[in-house]
């Protein structure tokens, strides 16, 4: 009932709060059922995506139906111990995530151009 009163009050949430959570430091062998058990305690979940390839293992995205449920999950599960690993639960921020991918694309493009024109960075 405390969550219900929180919703009805004129509560302002910080701008970074949203329904999508980015979870890091997960055990590589965690199942989606275990994720639903852990995160489902805090509200209705719309979707869970667990990273499976080499770059994304140990991470997941959890999408809640309600923003207040997501806030409660972040408050309670940040630092939660799962299989001797402490979870890092953050609000997903698309701008930060896209910057990482843009940086990698730019570095790859520079490398290709250097190879194309025979420029070596080892000379410097």
MMTF fields as JSON, N, C-alpha, C and O atoms, coordinates in Angstrom:
{
  "mmtfVersion": "1.0.0",
  "mmtfProducer": "UNKNOWN",
  "numBonds": 495,
  "numAtoms": 496,
  "numGroups": 124,
  "numChains": 1,
  "numModels": 1,
  "chainsPerModel": [1],
  "groupsPerChain": [124],
  "chainIdList": ["A"],
  "bondAtomList": [4, 2, 8, 6, 12, 10, 16, 14, 20, 18, 24, 22, 28, 26, 32, 30, 36, 34, 40, 38, 44, 42, 48, 46, 52, 50, 56, 54, 60, 58, 64, 62, 68, 66, 72, 70, 76, 74, 80, 78, 84, 82, 88, 86, 92, 90, 96, 94, 100, 98, 104, 102, 108, 106, 112, 110, 116, 114, 120, 118, 124, 122, 128, 126, 132, 130, 136, 134, 140, 138, 144, 142, 148, 146, 152, 150, 156, 154, 160, 158, 164, 162, 168, 166, 172, 170, 176, 174, 180, 178, 184, 182, 188, 186, 192, 190, 196, 194, 200, 198, 204, 202, 208, 206, 212, 210, 216, 214, 220, 218, 224, 222, 228, 226, 232, 230, 236, 234, 240, 238, 244, 242, 248, 246, 252, 250, 256, 254, 260, 258, 264, 262, 268, 266, 272, 270, 276, 274, 280, 278, 284, 282, 288, 286, 292, 290, 296, 294, 300, 298, 304, 302, 308, 306, 312, 310, 316, 314, 320, 318, 324, 322, 328, 326, 332, 330, 336, 334, 340, 338, 344, 342, 348, 346, 352, 350, 356, 354, 360, 358, 364, 362, 368, 366, 372, 370, 376, 374, 380, 378, 384, 382, 388, 386, 392, 390, 396, 394, 400, 398, 404, 402, 408, 406, 412, 410, 416, 414, 420, 418, 424, 422, 428, 426, 432, 430, 436, 434, 440, 438, 444, 442, 448, 446, 452, 450, 456, 454, 460, 458, 464, 462, 468, 466, 472, 470, 476, 474, 480, 478, 484, 482, 488, 486, 492, 490],
  "bondOrderList": [1, 1, 1, 1, 1, 1, 1, 1, 1, 1, 1, 1, 1, 1, 1, 1, 1, 1, 1, 1, 1, 1, 1, 1, 1, 1, 1, 1, 1, 1, 1, 1, 1, 1, 1, 1, 1, 1, 1, 1, 1, 1, 1, 1, 1, 1, 1, 1, 1, 1, 1, 1, 1, 1, 1, 1, 1, 1, 1, 1, 1, 1, 1, 1, 1, 1, 1, 1, 1, 1, 1, 1, 1, 1, 1, 1, 1, 1, 1, 1, 1, 1, 1, 1, 1, 1, 1, 1, 1, 1, 1, 1, 1, 1, 1, 1, 1, 1, 1, 1, 1, 1, 1, 1, 1, 1, 1, 1, 1, 1, 1, 1, 1, 1, 1, 1, 1, 1, 1, 1, 1, 1, 1],
  "groupList": [{"groupName": "UNK", "atomNameList": ["N", "CA", "C", "O"], "elementList": ["N", "C", "C", "O"], "formalChargeList": [0, 0, 0, 0], "bondAtomList": [1, 0, 2, 1, 3, 2], "bondOrderList": [1, 1, 2], "singleLetterCode": "X", "chemCompType": "L-PEPTIDE LINKING"}],
  "groupTypeList": [0, 0, 0, 0, 0, 0, 0, 0, 0, 0, 0, 0, 0, 0, 0, 0, 0, 0, 0, 0, 0, 0, 0, 0, 0, 0, 0, 0, 0, 0, 0, 0, 0, 0, 0, 0, 0, 0, 0, 0, 0, 0, 0, 0, 0, 0, 0, 0, 0, 0, 0, 0, 0, 0, 0, 0, 0, 0, 0, 0, 0, 0, 0, 0, 0, 0, 0, 0, 0, 0, 0, 0, 0, 0, 0, 0, 0, 0, 0, 0, 0, 0, 0, 0, 0, 0, 0, 0, 0, 0, 0, 0, 0, 0, 0, 0, 0, 0, 0, 0, 0, 0, 0, 0, 0, 0, 0, 0, 0, 0, 0, 0, 0, 0, 0, 0, 0, 0, 0, 0, 0, 0, 0, 0],
  "groupIdList": [1, 2, 3, 4, 5, 6, 7, 8, 9, 10, 11, 12, 13, 14, 15, 16, 17, 18, 19, 20, 21, 22, 23, 24, 25, 26, 27, 28, 29, 30, 31, 32, 33, 34, 35, 36, 37, 38, 39, 40, 41, 42, 43, 44, 45, 46, 47, 48, 49, 50, 51, 52, 53, 54, 55, 56, 57, 58, 59, 60, 61, 62, 63, 64, 65, 66, 67, 68, 69, 70, 71, 72, 73, 74, 75, 76, 77, 78, 79, 80, 81, 82, 83, 84, 85, 86, 87, 88, 89, 90, 91, 92, 93, 94, 95, 96, 97, 98, 99, 100, 101, 102, 103, 104, 105, 106, 107, 108, 109, 110, 111, 112, 113, 114, 115, 116, 117, 118, 119, 120, 121, 122, 123, 124],
  "secStructList": [7, 2, 2, 2, 2, 2, 2, 2, 1, 7, 7, 7, 7, 7, 6, 6, 7, 7, 1, 3, 3, 3, 3, 3, 1, 7, 7, 6, 6, 7, 7, 2, 2, 2, 2, 2, 2, 2, 2, 4, 4, 4, 1, 7, 3, 3, 3, 3, 3, 3, 7, 7, 1, 6, 6, 6, 6, 6, 7, 3, 3, 3, 3, 3, 1, 1, 2, 2, 2, 2, 2, 2, 2, 2, 2, 2, 2, 6, 6, 7, 3, 3, 6, 6, 3, 3, 7, 3, 3, 3, 3, 7, 7, 2, 2, 2, 2, 2, 2, 2, 2, 2, 2, 2, 2, 2, 2, 2, 2, 2, 2, 2, 2, 2, 2, 2, 2, 6, 7, 7, 4, 4, 4, 7],
  "xCoordList": [0.813, 0.0, 0.856, 0.396, 2.089, 2.963, 3.225, 3.28, 3.388, 3.622, 2.39, 2.503, 1.209, -0.03, -0.148, -0.567, 0.215, 0.131, 1.193, 0.98, 2.33, 3.381, 2.883, 3.187, 2.124, 1.627, 0.58, 0.543, -0.261, -1.354, -0.874, -1.488, 0.226, 0.758, 1.319, 1.541, 1.534, 2.071, 3.597, 4.311, 4.078, 5.5, 6.172, 5.743, 7.239, 8.013, 9.209, 9.944, 9.384, 10.517, 11.658, 11.421, 12.897, 14.03, 13.91, 13.271, 14.51, 14.344, 14.935, 14.489, 15.927, 16.532, 15.689, 15.965, 14.675, 13.833, 12.949, 12.249, 12.993, 12.074, 11.773, 12.291, 10.941, 10.476, 11.507, 11.367, 12.534, 13.525, 14.763, 15.363, 15.123, 16.299, 17.403, 17.138, 18.631, 19.804, 20.506, 20.92, 20.64, 21.208, 22.56, 22.675, 23.583, 24.926, 25.391, 24.787, 26.472, 27.118, 26.233, 26.264, 25.449, 24.636, 25.498, 26.468, 25.154, 25.836, 25.539, 24.419, 26.522, 26.355, 25.297, 24.688, 25.071, 24.141, 22.746, 21.972, 22.404, 21.085, 20.017, 20.242, 18.86, 17.777, 16.743, 16.72, 15.895, 14.856, 13.859, 13.314, 13.614, 12.706, 13.257, 12.515, 14.56, 15.182, 15.091, 14.869, 15.264, 15.145, 13.719, 13.53, 12.722, 11.332, 11.062, 10.316, 11.655, 11.478, 12.063, 11.443, 13.25, 13.934, 13.237, 12.924, 12.993, 12.475, 10.95, 10.399, 10.268, 8.811, 8.225, 7.039, 9.025, 8.547, 8.158, 7.411, 8.653, 8.461, 7.422, 7.179, 6.805, 5.739, 5.66, 6.465, 4.66, 4.425, 5.538, 5.899, 6.073, 7.169, 6.619, 5.876, 6.989, 6.584, 7.548, 7.12, 8.858, 9.841, 11.171, 11.554, 11.869, 13.242, 14.083, 13.734, 15.185, 16.126, 17.469, 18.061, 17.948, 19.235, 20.277, 20.039, 21.436, 22.519, 23.089, 23.36, 23.271, 23.749, 25.075, 25.794, 25.414, 26.681, 27.852, 27.656, 29.052, 30.275, 30.312, 30.773, 29.831, 29.888, 28.818, 28.999, 27.698, 26.577, 26.278, 25.329, 27.071, 26.825, 26.959, 27.816, 26.102, 26.14, 25.338, 25.372, 24.613, 23.771, 22.35, 22.109, 21.417, 20.027, 19.287, 19.698, 18.189, 17.259, 15.967, 15.478, 15.41, 14.138, 13.189, 13.49, 12.047, 11.061, 9.835, 9.197, 9.515, 8.339, 7.142, 7.295, 5.947, 4.717, 4.566, 4.027, 5.048, 4.835, 6.17, 7.06, 6.298, 7.547, 7.85, 9.015, 6.813, 7.033, 7.538, 8.314, 7.095, 7.619, 9.106, 9.891, 9.484, 10.895, 11.733, 12.836, 11.221, 11.947, 12.132, 13.209, 11.092, 11.173, 12.204, 12.975, 12.221, 13.185, 14.619, 15.491, 14.868, 16.223, 16.62, 17.746, 15.688, 15.992, 16.324, 17.193, 15.639, 15.824, 16.873, 17.482, 17.096, 17.95, 19.369, 20.216, 19.645, 21.023, 21.876, 21.638, 22.875, 23.726, 23.212, 23.806, 22.122, 21.548, 22.49, 23.018, 22.704, 23.652, 22.945, 22.013, 23.395, 22.879, 24.079, 24.949, 24.125, 25.215, 26.58, 27.478, 26.719, 27.961, 28.389, 29.578, 27.434, 27.702, 26.725, 25.54, 27.21, 26.353, 25.824, 26.596, 24.506, 23.881, 24.084, 24.083, 24.256, 24.278, 23.025, 22.926, 22.075, 20.796, 20.707, 20.723, 20.613, 20.588, 19.371, 18.811, 18.972, 17.947, 18.61, 19.697, 17.958, 18.497, 18.457, 17.418, 19.596, 19.678, 20.217, 21.4, 19.337, 19.684, 20.842, 21.682, 20.897, 21.962, 23.336, 24.261, 23.478, 24.765, 25.116, 26.269, 24.121, 24.38, 24.767, 25.681, 24.097, 24.392, 25.769, 26.422, 26.219, 27.55, 28.627, 29.614, 28.452, 29.433, 29.541, 30.639, 28.38, 28.376, 28.899, 29.606, 28.56, 29.057, 30.575, 31.231, 31.142, 32.587, 33.26, 34.267, 32.726, 33.301, 33.214, 34.162, 32.085, 31.936, 32.976, 33.583, 33.18, 34.152, 35.564, 36.334, 35.901, 37.232, 37.419, 38.49, 36.397, 36.47, 36.638, 37.408, 35.909, 35.991, 37.387, 37.932, 37.96, 39.312, 40.324, 41.222, 40.178, 41.086, 41.006, 42.033, 39.793, 39.622, 40.266, 40.922, 40.077, 40.677, 42.206, 42.89, 42.738, 44.19, 44.734, 45.781, 44.027, 44.46, 44.354, 45.221, 43.282, 43.054, 44.168, 44.634, 44.59, 45.581, 46.999, 47.925, 47.16, 48.496, 49.108, 50.328, 48.288, 48.788, 48.926, 48.009, 50.095, 50.33, 50.419, 51.077, 49.768, 49.835, 51.083, 51.383, 51.822, 53.015, 54.196, 55.18, 54.107, 55.198, 55.32, 56.397, 54.235, 54.221, 54.855, 54.916],
  "yCoordList": [-1.2, 0.0, 1.264, 2.328, 1.148, 2.322, 2.794, 3.996, 1.842, 2.213, 2.884, 3.789, 2.439, 3.022, 4.471, 5.326, 4.754, 6.133, 6.996, 8.191, 6.405, 7.144, 7.606, 8.721, 6.767, 7.098, 8.202, 9.066, 8.173, 9.143, 10.512, 11.527, 10.546, 11.822, 12.594, 12.037, 13.845, 14.685, 14.557, 15.537, 13.345, 13.043, 13.313, 12.812, 14.118, 14.369, 13.436, 13.334, 12.765, 11.855, 12.565, 13.459, 12.173, 12.749, 12.451, 11.469, 13.275, 13.088, 11.793, 11.317, 11.208, 9.983, 8.74, 7.682, 8.843, 7.694, 7.338, 8.191, 6.063, 5.581, 4.102, 3.505, 3.522, 2.151, 1.1, -0.064, 1.487, 0.539, 0.572, 1.622, -0.609, -0.722, -1.474, -2.404, -1.061, -1.734, -2.407, -1.736, -3.726, -4.494, -5.048, -5.657, -4.833, -5.33, -6.247, -6.299, -6.971, -7.873, -9.065, -9.556, -9.52, -10.72, -11.964, -11.937, -13.059, -14.32, -14.731, -14.55, -15.275, -15.632, -16.71, -16.778, -17.545, -18.66, -18.373, -19.311, -17.126, -16.797, -17.034, -16.771, -17.533, -17.812, -16.69, -15.895, -16.643, -15.615, -15.841, -14.878, -17.102, -17.381, -16.802, -16.227, -16.96, -16.387, -14.863, -14.232, -14.282, -12.82, -12.369, -11.385, -13.094, -12.751, -12.914, -12.122, -13.927, -14.109, -12.935, -12.436, -12.499, -11.417, -10.082, -9.373, -9.736, -8.414, -8.333, -7.243, -9.464, -9.472, -9.134, -8.818, -9.193, -8.848, -7.375, -6.996, -6.557, -5.11, -4.561, -3.355, -5.413, -4.948, -5.762, -6.66, -5.418, -6.129, -5.811, -4.653, -6.872, -6.719, -6.903, -7.846, -5.999, -6.109, -7.002, -7.819, -6.853, -7.592, -7.666, -6.745, -8.787, -8.931, -9.444, -10.432, -8.765, -9.187, -9.438, -8.535, -10.671, -11.041, -11.119, -11.735, -10.494, -10.514, -11.913, -12.591, -12.347, -13.709, -13.775, -14.767, -12.74, -12.848, -12.38, -11.931, -12.486, -12.232, -10.831, -10.663, -9.837, -8.456, -8.128, -7.214, -8.866, -8.478, -9.468, -9.268, -10.531, -11.483, -10.785, -9.92, -11.172, -10.569, -9.293, -8.617, -8.947, -7.752, -8.127, -9.185, -7.24, -7.462, -6.136, -5.178, -6.102, -4.984, -5.503, -6.561, -4.771, -5.128, -3.956, -2.825, -4.231, -3.189, -3.431, -4.48, -2.459, -2.543, -1.874, -1.021, -2.275, -1.65, -0.245, 0.647, -0.056, 1.208, 1.804, 1.084, 3.091, 3.768, 3.698, 3.652, 3.689, 3.628, 2.247, 2.13, 1.205, -0.137, -0.205, -0.819, 0.423, 0.447, 1.185, 0.748, 2.288, 3.053, 2.217, 2.217, 1.513, 0.652, -0.455, -0.769, -1.043, -2.109, -1.588, -2.253, -0.414, 0.159, 0.416, 0.122, 0.967, 1.277, 0.022, 0.059, -1.092, -2.305, -3.272, -4.016, -3.279, -4.298, -3.829, -4.656, -2.551, -2.1, -2.636, -2.324, -3.447, -4.054, -5.383, -5.956, -5.887, -7.171, -8.297, -8.282, -9.272, -10.36, -11.524, -12.106, -11.864, -13.014, -13.881, -13.446, -15.11, -16.049, -15.404, -15.489, -14.765, -14.095, -12.976, -12.671, -12.362, -11.184, -10.099, -10.369, -8.882, -7.767, -7.071, -6.6, -7.011, -6.428, -4.929, -4.247, -4.436, -2.999, -2.715, -3.116, -2.023, -1.745, -0.247, 0.553, 0.123, 1.527, 1.792, 0.874, 3.049, 3.427, 3.494, 4.053, 2.93, 2.954, 4.378, 5.038, 4.847, 6.187, 6.025, 5.75, 6.199, 5.926, 6.787, 6.315, 8.031, 8.923, 8.375, 8.406, 7.874, 7.336, 6.061, 5.859, 5.194, 3.937, 4.176, 3.526, 5.086, 5.328, 5.98, 5.77, 6.757, 7.356, 6.279, 6.411, 5.211, 4.133, 3.483, 3.22, 3.224, 2.572, 3.515, 3.079, 4.804, 5.774, 5.869, 5.954, 5.855, 5.944, 4.74, 4.897, 3.56, 2.349, 2.403, 2.021, 2.872, 2.988, 3.948, 3.671, 5.067, 6.049, 5.469, 5.679, 4.743, 4.132, 3.102, 3.033, 2.305, 1.32, 1.996, 1.541, 3.084, 3.812, 4.396, 4.345, 4.949, 5.516, 4.423, 4.626, 3.273, 2.151, 1.713, 1.459, 1.622, 1.228, 2.242, 1.864, 3.532, 4.564, 4.515, 4.695, 4.27, 4.174, 2.999, 3.114, 1.87, 0.705, 0.987, 0.597, 1.668, 1.953, 2.824, 2.59, 3.834, 4.768, 4.466, 5.241, 3.335, 2.917, 3.777, 3.94, 4.321, 5.167, 4.292, 3.559, 4.387, 3.593, 4.524, 5.562, 4.172, 5.011, 4.711, 5.426, 3.653, 3.284, 4.205, 4.238, 4.947, 5.835, 7.032, 7.613, 7.394, 8.622, 8.447, 9.394],
  "zCoordList": [0.0, 0.0, 0.0, -0.415, 0.461, 0.475, -0.945, -1.204, -1.872, -3.269, -3.855, -4.682, -3.426, -3.925, -3.48, -4.26, -2.238, -1.755, -2.427, -2.63, -2.773, -3.469, -4.831, -5.255, -5.518, -6.85, -6.803, -7.679, -5.791, -5.733, -5.289, -5.62, -4.539, -4.102, -5.291, -6.366, -5.08, -6.147, -6.135, -5.926, -6.36, -6.286, -7.621, -8.66, -7.58, -8.793, -8.79, -7.808, -9.905, -10.046, -10.76, -11.572, -10.464, -11.195, -12.685, -13.063, -13.536, -14.983, -15.527, -16.571, -14.853, -15.38, -15.117, -15.684, -14.275, -13.939, -15.131, -15.677, -15.528, -16.556, -16.312, -15.369, -17.159, -16.957, -17.345, -16.971, -18.083, -18.592, -17.691, -17.465, -17.185, -16.327, -17.064, -17.826, -16.826, -17.375, -16.199, -15.254, -16.257, -15.154, -15.592, -16.656, -14.762, -15.051, -13.935, -12.864, -14.199, -13.244, -12.883, -11.755, -13.849, -13.646, -13.829, -14.586, -13.141, -13.434, -14.88, -15.358, -15.567, -16.981, -17.187, -18.255, -16.189, -16.351, -15.793, -15.599, -15.531, -14.985, -16.061, -17.242, -15.636, -16.573, -16.515, -15.576, -17.531, -17.545, -16.409, -15.87, -16.039, -14.919, -13.616, -12.819, -13.41, -12.213, -12.232, -11.198, -13.411, -13.528, -13.186, -12.472, -13.698, -13.379, -11.887, -11.312, -11.247, -9.808, -9.03, -8.092, -9.42, -8.699, -8.927, -7.971, -10.195, -10.512, -10.432, -10.275, -10.538, -10.503, -9.148, -9.05, -8.111, -6.763, -6.657, -5.755, -7.556, -7.431, -8.391, -8.403, -9.194, -10.076, -11.349, -11.597, -12.15, -13.405, -14.397, -14.602, -15.008, -15.964, -17.369, -17.64, -18.251, -19.653, -20.42, -21.235, -20.165, -20.945, -20.209, -19.488, -20.407, -19.922, -21.085, -21.731, -21.34, -22.382, -21.727, -21.136, -21.833, -21.241, -22.35, -23.389, -22.128, -23.108, -23.26, -22.269, -24.509, -24.746, -25.494, -25.377, -26.26, -27.0, -26.135, -25.006, -26.667, -25.902, -25.281, -24.152, -26.014, -25.535, -24.502, -23.697, -24.513, -23.655, -22.532, -21.774, -22.414, -21.325, -19.98, -19.797, -19.044, -17.714, -17.62, -16.592, -18.679, -18.665, -19.063, -19.645, -18.736, -19.124, -19.115, -18.46, -19.854, -19.807, -19.212, -19.61, -18.263, -17.643, -17.866, -17.485, -18.482, -18.769, -17.893, -17.979, -17.057, -16.19, -16.853, -17.727, -16.423, -16.899, -16.328, -16.984, -15.098, -14.39, -13.944, -13.491, -14.073, -13.735, -12.24, -11.846, -11.408, -9.967, -9.541, -8.592, -10.243, -9.972, -10.32, -9.597, -11.422, -11.828, -10.783, -10.452, -10.269, -9.25, -7.988, -7.391, -7.587, -6.405, -6.618, -5.71, -7.808, -8.105, -8.035, -7.476, -8.593, -8.537, -7.091, -6.688, -6.307, -4.909, -4.106, -3.234, -4.39, -3.595, -4.153, -3.384, -5.458, -6.057, -6.39, -6.726, -6.308, -6.523, -5.381, -4.214, -5.73, -4.721, -4.205, -3.291, -4.766, -4.366, -4.784, -5.896, -3.901, -4.154, -4.836, -4.279, -6.052, -6.786, -7.166, -7.921, -6.639, -6.924, -6.68, -7.517, -5.532, -5.118, -6.05, -6.15, -6.732, -7.566, -7.148, -6.958, -7.005, -6.601, -7.852, -8.687, -7.969, -9.151, -9.204, -8.18, -10.405, -10.662, -11.482, -12.642, -10.871, -11.533, -11.78, -10.844, -13.062, -13.469, -14.346, -14.946, -14.411, -15.378, -16.75, -16.896, -17.739, -19.098, -19.621, -19.58, -20.114, -20.702, -22.106, -22.306, -23.075, -24.46, -24.946, -25.712, -24.516, -24.978, -24.593, -25.404, -23.367, -22.933, -23.679, -24.058, -23.895, -24.58, -26.031, -26.54, -26.696, -28.104, -28.27, -29.292, -27.296, -27.378, -27.402, -28.126, -26.618, -26.601, -27.973, -28.464, -28.591, -29.895, -30.976, -31.885, -30.886, -31.86, -31.797, -32.835, -30.598, -30.432, -31.086, -31.777, -30.881, -31.469, -32.99, -33.676, -33.528, -34.98, -35.547, -36.582, -34.873, -35.343, -35.33, -36.267, -34.273, -34.196, -35.302, -35.905, -35.575, -36.654, -38.012, -38.858, -38.202, -39.467, -39.672, -40.775, -38.608, -38.688, -39.015, -39.831, -38.38, -38.643, -40.099, -40.728, -40.64, -42.037, -42.981, -43.952, -42.693, -43.534, -43.456, -44.464, -42.249, -42.108, -42.918, -43.556, -42.894, -43.673, -45.169, -45.95, -45.555, -46.969, -47.546, -48.661, -46.775, -47.273, -46.773, -47.012, -46.08, -45.68, -44.594, -44.542, -43.74, -42.644, -41.402, -41.032, -40.77, -39.578, -38.38, -38.455, -37.277, -36.066, -35.253, -34.297, -35.621, -34.888, -35.223, -34.484, -36.325, -36.722, -35.791, -35.655, -35.163, -34.357, -33.032, -32.247]
}
